[in-house]
Amino acid sequence: MTTEAKEANLPVAEPQVQDADVLVIGGGPAGTTAATLLARKGWKVVLLEKARHPRFHIGESLLPMNLPILERLGVLEQVRAIGVHKVGADFPVPDEAGTTHVFRFERAIDPQYGYAFQVRREEFDQLLFNHARANGVDARDEIAVERVEFEGDRPRTALARDKAGNAHTFRFRYLVDASGRDTFLGNKLKLKRRSRLHQSAAIFSHFRGVTRRDGADAGNITVDRFEHGWYWLIPLRDDVMSVGAVCFPEYLKQRRGDNETFLIQTLQARPSVWARMGDAERIAPVHATGNYSYTCSRMTGPGWVMVGDAYAFIDPVFSSGVFLGMNSAERAVEVVDGALREPGRESALQRAMEKRLKRGLGHFSWFIHRFTTPVMQHLFAHPRNDWQLEQAVISMLAGDVFDNRAVLRRLRIFRLLYAANALAMAPRAVRGWLKRRRQIGQSFDGDTLQAGNP
């Protein structure tokens, strides 16, 4: 009911039911990818985004394996125009001042692209949202889905409300949940599970005037460790740098004062990071978010599928979020299209999607859960390419963790190498393991940190 109708005490008709073949919840990269490709296959697609584009979002670093998806969507050149060219990832070596290992994507095993882009997510997401509209998607922002109603075990109706308070009802045949960390279905169906293996939180902002690397490496993402977690430095256009820290829960509990002060103190803890901040000026609010890692116990069900962060979110240390979202969206398109055309294939298509995506998530998660251990720090500080293991790790950093058997074989060998080094470094490794277990055992309230003021 509108405000005017309430004030005039006028009768208001029930909202008209709007029909669609597919309803997509969420207008980020995963949602727009799924919606665009489904519309191209001839389906009537409605996409609903609760926020208004453009809107700020973290996750600015794309992977080389994003680029074939962008090419298939038909937006690669548009993204190139708004992006910063990235040839690799920098990992400064702790305790070795001035030493940085650069993992260049061109050295991956069978690289499709030897580079990627850094993008401002407000620009990138809006580009994909507008592109979905241009491909026939009924894409609407500032309209939030409040409830989904099931008929039997299948979702059939969604109730949504726009910014003005007007109610909308949508009837659909298939639901794609691309709601990101809202995990709409995960919460409704009580599927969301906080990771017991990895908990952290992030604090970050945008700065102008941060020192960049020289030459071709000027666009690289920097991943730098410190005692309480790790930092990211992501170069963006117009001399802007996204700078943040992902920290262990017990460190964040030490916070005193406002978020800006805490972020600056955190950046000062690592000389190699702080040295680049000498002429920096903050140009955006300080944002903070907690309880980073989770997964849902199911990815699919009768008449629905989750994509991207709606299903799982792992620590962003390897910048996998946008790629995993868009990659899972492409797989979801195969499921939805196949199920709508041949309902009897739905279960088989869903099982194949889950098997493939969980395999890729598993490789990222394995590295991430061990990234701060002494063993992994040693291996990243002393990279070797025996049996092409360094190239396999670069392939993982590029996002090639699903179908390339040569990469997958070598990543399994890398795990054996990790185990051998863990035995050799047993006392130090045990201390690192015990420290992680203490950190995991700490409860962390995601509301501890609130967004600061500009």
Summary of the structure (lengths in Angstrom):
residues: 454
radius of gyration: 22.5
end to end distance: 36.1
largest distance: 78.3
contacts: 1545
relative contact order: 0.16
helix: 43%
strand: 24%
